[in-house]
Amino acid sequence: MTHSCLAELVGVRKRFGNVVALDGFDLQVRPGELLAVLGPNGAGKSTAISLLLGLRQPDAGTARLFGLPPGQVEARRRIGVMMQEAALAAELRVREHIELVASYYPEPLATDEVLARTNLTSLANRPYGKLSGGQKRLAQFAVALCGRPSLLFLDEPTVGLDVQARATMWAALRQLVGDGCSIVLTTHYLEEAEALADRVVVIARGKMVASATVGEMRAIVSRKRVSCSTSLAPELVAAWPGVQSVNRDRGRLEITTSDSDTLVKRLVNADSGFEGLEVRSAGLAEAFTELTQEVAS
């Protein structure tokens, strides 16, 4: 493990019965970054997190946390965790949950600071079982960050949150990264990755299909999707410079290009009868779909 890497998976394989969850998978988490791990349901995101946490063991390959086996207490003292499924005691109050978990850590954050960061101050004395679903997610988040972790694992943390609660969590995440905490965030909300991440990893079918900064992802994203009705053959248009892909759909050509202006001029010159022109950005969602479909095909 390189010293510039807080956690890593190397050549990891993991299967459950006939299902291969991870297949020769590598992942590195670097200091001071928010790493977003994206993928469709069943891609292997949660399995990768559970291996890094030592909750599961790989069938092959290695998992390391701060250079140690993930199960060791010295490594675990430096992390915070918020999994998709969490069962906290219903009768304990929010403040009591935070204080209990904070007591396991050598230098925890002050409870009132944790409550303020997670917008739970007014609910501090409410029993966990009396919270709404979104409030429970924020309480789980508070428990994850109360130990002042060097590395925070968040598995689909904003599922079920309303707009305000999600904004609260995003602000808290940005503050944590600003304070030097590294974060691994699995999500299927692409706008969340775009808004928060320094680096994005895309998993499909247990393999990494992309690892890039958000800026590099935006280079894929800077492509445009051009749609029009034309008599031109797809094979002809596909050979033009700057064209990434061409599909015919119900008589229309769907063209992905890095230079839509030049493409449109060329279409006009090549087919004076072309019509119904639409040009739109191919967003991160489409880049993501392209990447994961390439693996599936």
QUIFENJO-V829988 format. One record per backbone hydrogen bond with DSSP energy under -0.5 kcal/mol. NH is the residue of the N-H (numbers start at 1). CO is the residue of the C=O. If there is no record, write none. Layout:
[[NH;CO] [NH;CO]]
//
This chain:
[[5;2] [6;29] [7;29] [8;64] [9;27] [10;62] [12;25] [13;60] [14;22] [16;19] [17;15] [19;16] [20;18] [21;14] [21;19] [22;14] [23;206] [24;12] [25;12] [27;9] [29;7] [30;28] [31;4] [33;30] [35;33] [35;183] [36;34] [36;199] [37;35] [37;185] [38;36] [38;201] [39;187] [43;40] [48;44] [49;45] [50;46] [51;47] [52;48] [53;49] [54;51] [55;50] [56;50] [59;13] [60;13] [62;10] [64;8] [65;68] [66;6] [68;65] [72;69] [75;72] [76;72] [77;73] [78;75] [79;76] [80;151] [82;153] [86;84] [88;86] [92;89] [94;123] [94;126] [95;124] [97;93] [98;94] [99;95] [100;96] [101;97] [102;98] [103;99] [104;101] [105;102] [108;105] [109;146] [114;110] [115;111] [116;112] [117;113] [118;114] [119;116] [120;115] [121;115] [123;120] [124;121] [126;123] [128;92] [129;90] [130;127] [131;128] [136;132] [137;133] [138;134] [139;135] [140;136] [141;137] [142;138] [143;139] [144;140] [145;141] [146;142] [148;145] [150;78] [151;78] [152;182] [153;80] [154;152] [154;184] [155;82] [156;154] [156;186] [159;156] [161;158] [166;162] [167;163] [168;164] [169;165] [170;166] [171;167] [172;168] [173;169] [174;170] [175;171] [176;172] [177;173] [178;174] [179;175] [180;177] [181;176] [182;150] [183;33] [184;152] [185;35] [185;183] [186;154] [186;184] [187;37] [190;188] [192;189] [193;189] [194;190] [195;191] [196;192] [197;193] [198;34] [199;34] [200;212] [201;36] [202;210] [203;38] [203;201] [204;207] [206;43] [207;204] [209;202] [209;207] [210;202] [212;200] [214;198] [217;213] [218;214] [219;215] [220;216] [221;217] [222;218] [223;220] [224;257] [225;280] [226;224] [226;255] [227;278] [228;253] [229;275] [230;228] [230;251] [236;233] [237;233] [238;234] [239;235] [239;236] [240;237] [243;240] [244;242] [244;256] [245;256] [247;254] [249;247] [249;252] [252;249] [253;228] [254;247] [255;226] [255;253] [256;245] [257;224] [257;255] [258;242] [263;259] [264;260] [265;261] [266;262] [267;263] [268;264] [269;265] [270;266] [271;267] [274;271] [275;229] [278;227] [280;225] [282;223] [283;281] [286;283] [287;283] [288;284] [289;285] [290;286] [291;287] [292;288] [293;289] [294;290] [295;291] [296;292] [297;293]]
//
